[in-house]
Amino acid sequence: MNDKQINKINARITEIEQYLDNNRDWSKFDSSALILERSELEFKRNKKNINFALRQQNKYYYANQCHEFTQNLLNNGYDKYTTKEKIQKEGISFNKYSINVGYSKYCEDLKRFNSKEEMFGFVIGFNKCQNLHNN
């Protein structure tokens, strides 16, 4: 998925959110269809750098956590070895057993794991720590 497609998705998400905010009488339109469309668009955007299938019932949650993790790294960098400039240039990818700087599992490892569940635990914990630190 390229930047043009991501920008188009973000624009539609913003459009839906503004429509929902400005039209409080949800009985006058199909609000559930708009909310479902927004959720699917957010999922599509959030999973763009995840290089394995998300089939679990929590796929929306995990994709959102990976997106939040990526945003945290873009804003703050990671550890003393990986600068935010390098992350902005090369990107982040989530693979079954690693998080990498770059768009494939063959790029530089940011962190390695024994399973994708372990990786999701790390990502969620990292995000919670960042949220506590930023508040």
C-alpha positions in Angstrom: 0.0 0.0 0.0 1.5 3.3 -1.1 1.4 6.7 0.5 -1.3 7.9 -1.9 -3.6 5.1 -0.8 -2.9 5.7 2.9 -3.7 9.4 2.4 -7.0 8.6 0.7 -7.9 6.2 3.5 -7.0 8.8 6.2 -9.1 11.4 4.3 -12.2 9.1 4.3 -11.8 8.2 8.0 -11.7 12.0 8.8 -14.7 12.6 6.6 -16.7 9.8 8.4 -15.7 11.1 11.8 -16.7 14.6 10.9 -20.0 13.4 9.6 -20.7 11.4 12.7 -19.8 14.4 14.9 -21.9 16.8 13.0 -25.0 14.6 12.7 -26.0 13.6 16.2 -29.4 12.1 15.3 -28.1 8.8 14.1 -31.6 7.5 13.4 -31.7 9.6 10.2 -28.9 7.7 8.5 -27.2 4.3 8.6 -24.7 5.0 11.3 -23.8 1.4 11.7 -22.7 1.2 8.1 -20.5 4.3 8.5 -19.0 3.0 11.8 -18.3 -0.4 10.1 -16.7 1.4 7.1 -14.5 3.5 9.4 -13.4 0.3 11.3 -12.5 -1.5 8.1 -10.6 1.5 6.7 -8.6 1.9 10.0 -7.8 -1.8 10.0 -6.6 -1.6 6.4 -4.4 1.4 7.2 -3.1 -0.2 10.5 -2.1 -3.5 9.0 -0.1 -2.1 6.1 3.3 -3.0 7.7 2.2 -6.3 9.3 3.7 -9.1 7.2 1.5 -12.0 8.4 -2.2 -12.8 8.5 -4.3 -11.4 11.3 -7.1 -13.9 11.7 -7.8 -13.8 15.4 -10.9 -12.2 16.8 -8.7 -9.4 18.1 -7.2 -8.5 14.7 -8.5 -4.9 14.8 -7.0 -4.4 18.3 -3.6 -5.9 17.3 -3.5 -3.9 14.1 -4.3 -0.7 16.1 -1.6 -1.5 18.6 1.0 -2.0 15.9 0.0 1.3 14.3 0.3 3.0 17.7 3.7 1.4 18.2 4.9 2.6 14.8 3.7 6.2 15.6 5.5 6.1 19.0 8.7 5.0 17.3 8.3 7.7 14.6 7.9 10.3 17.4 10.5 9.1 19.9 12.8 6.6 18.2 13.8 3.3 19.9 16.6 2.7 22.3 19.9 4.3 21.7 20.6 2.3 18.5 17.7 3.3 16.3 16.9 7.0 15.7 13.5 8.3 14.6 15.2 9.7 11.5 16.2 6.1 10.5 12.7 4.8 11.3 11.1 7.6 9.2 13.4 6.8 6.3 13.2 3.0 6.3 9.9 2.3 8.1 9.0 -0.5 10.5 7.6 -4.0 9.7 6.0 -6.6 11.9 6.9 -10.2 11.1 5.9 -13.4 12.8 9.1 -13.5 15.0 10.5 -10.0 14.8 10.0 -6.3 14.5 12.3 -4.9 11.8 13.6 -1.5 10.7 12.7 -1.8 7.0 9.8 -3.4 5.1 10.8 -7.1 5.4 11.9 -9.7 7.9 15.4 -9.6 6.3 16.0 -6.0 7.4 17.7 -5.0 10.6 16.0 -6.5 13.7 14.6 -4.0 16.2 13.6 -6.9 18.5 13.1 -10.7 18.1 10.5 -12.9 19.6 9.6 -16.6 20.1 6.1 -16.1 18.8 3.7 -13.4 17.4 1.8 -13.5 20.7 5.1 -12.6 22.5 5.6 -9.8 20.0 2.0 -8.4 20.6 2.6 -8.5 24.3 5.8 -6.4 23.9 4.0 -4.0 21.5 1.1 -3.5 23.9 3.3 -3.1 26.9 5.5 -0.6 25.1 2.5 1.4 24.1 1.1 1.5 27.6 4.5 2.7 28.9 4.6 5.4 26.3 1.1 6.5 27.2 2.0 6.7 30.9 5.2 8.6 30.1 3.3 11.1 27.8 0.5 11.8 30.4 
